[in-house]
Amino acid sequence: MAQVAAQVMAIDGLPPALATLLSRHSLGGKHLAEPGPDDAALQLMAQAALRAPDHAGLVPFRFKLVRGEARGRLAALFERVAREAGKDEAEARIDAERALRPPVTVAVVARIDLGHPLVPAHEQWAAVGGAITNFLNAAHALGFAGKMLSGHKVRQPAIQAAFCEAGETLVGWISLGTPTRAVSPGHAKAGVGDVLSDWN
Ligand SMILES: Cc1cc2nc3c(=O)[nH]c(=O)nc-3n(C[C@H](O)[C@H](O)[C@H](O)COP(=O)(O)O)c2cc1C
């Protein structure tokens, strides 16, 4: 773990934790290789997710690990659902590859209490977003890379049923692995001036 952590980009003069936050970028499955994060690394990522701001401590999220042989089962599910949705053979194989290629896939499941007396749904969703972000930042700090993905698959009942209990929402999947190339910005981002201004 120490070896991969050394890949985190150094930014001169910044506290290391901030340099880590400022150098995280997403990396898709085709640029992720073995080894994926082990138990110890995944537990640190989950610990970081649990440090997200969370009104009333509802913990409105769960992470389900897909690794080892489970990847084959997820691939088969993706392939079957793709065929049922009318995709051709080649497209169905591409969907299967999405489950097979990343060393570890982490399903993100939200459990939003719509009737909570104190915490409205949007605050619970904010906690889910914070958890995802902290999880990804922890992965980056440990030298791994990954990407949060959703797409039409999260709305397929057979796939939802494979991950969710009643009342839960399948948000998507975080692909994780060792980066095979340096992470870099995928597209232009908003500037600080777009999001930070004085209130008058
Ligand atoms: C809940 C959620 C779902 C997402 N789903 C997708 C997706 O299906 N496809 C995609 O290309 N990006 C998706 N993204 C965006 C990427 O994960 C990523 O943030 C984006 O490509 C920007 O890259 P960056 O993280 O390096 O800034 C999703 C992000 C979130 C938070």
The ligand as an SDF file (V2000), in Angstrom:
LIG
                    3D

 31 33  0  0  0  0  0  0  0  0999 V2000
  -23.5340    9.4810   -8.8200 C   0  0  0  0  0  0  0  0  0  0  0  0
  -22.6560    9.6880  -10.0240 C   0  0  0  0  0  0  0  0  0  0  0  0
  -22.8900    8.9660  -11.1850 C   0  0  0  0  0  0  0  0  0  0  0  0
  -22.0990    9.1410  -12.3100 C   0  0  0  0  0  0  0  0  0  0  0  0
  -22.3600    8.4080  -13.4520 N   0  0  0  0  0  0  0  0  0  0  0  0
  -21.5610    8.5510  -14.5270 C   0  0  0  0  0  0  0  0  0  0  0  0
  -21.7700    7.7630  -15.6970 C   0  0  0  0  0  0  0  0  0  0  0  0
  -22.6580    6.9180  -15.7600 O   0  0  0  0  0  0  0  0  0  0  0  0
  -20.9580    7.9700  -16.7690 N   0  0  0  0  0  0  0  0  0  0  0  0
  -19.9410    8.8970  -16.7310 C   0  0  0  0  0  0  0  0  0  0  0  0
  -19.2250    9.0420  -17.7120 O   0  0  0  0  0  0  0  0  0  0  0  0
  -19.7070    9.6460  -15.6190 N   0  0  0  0  0  0  0  0  0  0  0  0
  -20.4750    9.4890  -14.5200 C   0  0  0  0  0  0  0  0  0  0  0  0
  -20.2550   10.2450  -13.4040 N   0  0  0  0  0  0  0  0  0  0  0  0
  -19.1620   11.2400  -13.4320 C   0  0  0  0  0  0  0  0  0  0  0  0
  -17.7850   10.6200  -13.2450 C   0  0  0  0  0  0  0  0  0  0  0  0
  -17.7510    9.7590  -12.1220 O   0  0  0  0  0  0  0  0  0  0  0  0
  -16.6980   11.7000  -13.0300 C   0  0  0  0  0  0  0  0  0  0  0  0
  -16.9110   12.4020  -11.8510 O   0  0  0  0  0  0  0  0  0  0  0  0
  -16.6550   12.6850  -14.1850 C   0  0  0  0  0  0  0  0  0  0  0  0
  -16.2750   11.9740  -15.3610 O   0  0  0  0  0  0  0  0  0  0  0  0
  -15.6780   13.8400  -13.9330 C   0  0  0  0  0  0  0  0  0  0  0  0
  -14.3950   13.3540  -13.7320 O   0  0  0  0  0  0  0  0  0  0  0  0
  -13.5460   13.7930  -12.4550 P   0  0  0  0  0  0  0  0  0  0  0  0
  -14.1230   13.0180  -11.2890 O   0  0  0  0  0  0  0  0  0  0  0  0
  -12.1500   13.4110  -12.8030 O   0  0  0  0  0  0  0  0  0  0  0  0
  -13.6970   15.2600  -12.2750 O   0  0  0  0  0  0  0  0  0  0  0  0
  -21.0240   10.0670  -12.2620 C   0  0  0  0  0  0  0  0  0  0  0  0
  -20.7680   10.7790  -11.0820 C   0  0  0  0  0  0  0  0  0  0  0  0
  -21.5700   10.6060   -9.9870 C   0  0  0  0  0  0  0  0  0  0  0  0
  -21.2630   11.3780   -8.7240 C   0  0  0  0  0  0  0  0  0  0  0  0
  1  2  1  0
  2  3  1  0
  2 30  2  0
  3  4  2  0
  4  5  1  0
  4 28  1  0
  5  6  2  0
  6  7  1  0
  6 13  1  0
  7  8  2  0
  7  9  1  0
  9 10  1  0
 10 11  2  0
 10 12  1  0
 12 13  2  0
 13 14  1  0
 14 15  1  0
 14 28  1  0
 15 16  1  0
 16 17  1  0
 16 18  1  0
 18 19  1  0
 18 20  1  0
 20 21  1  0
 20 22  1  0
 22 23  1  0
 23 24  1  0
 24 25  2  0
 24 26  1  0
 24 27  1  0
 28 29  2  0
 29 30  1  0
 30 31  1  0
M  END
$$$$
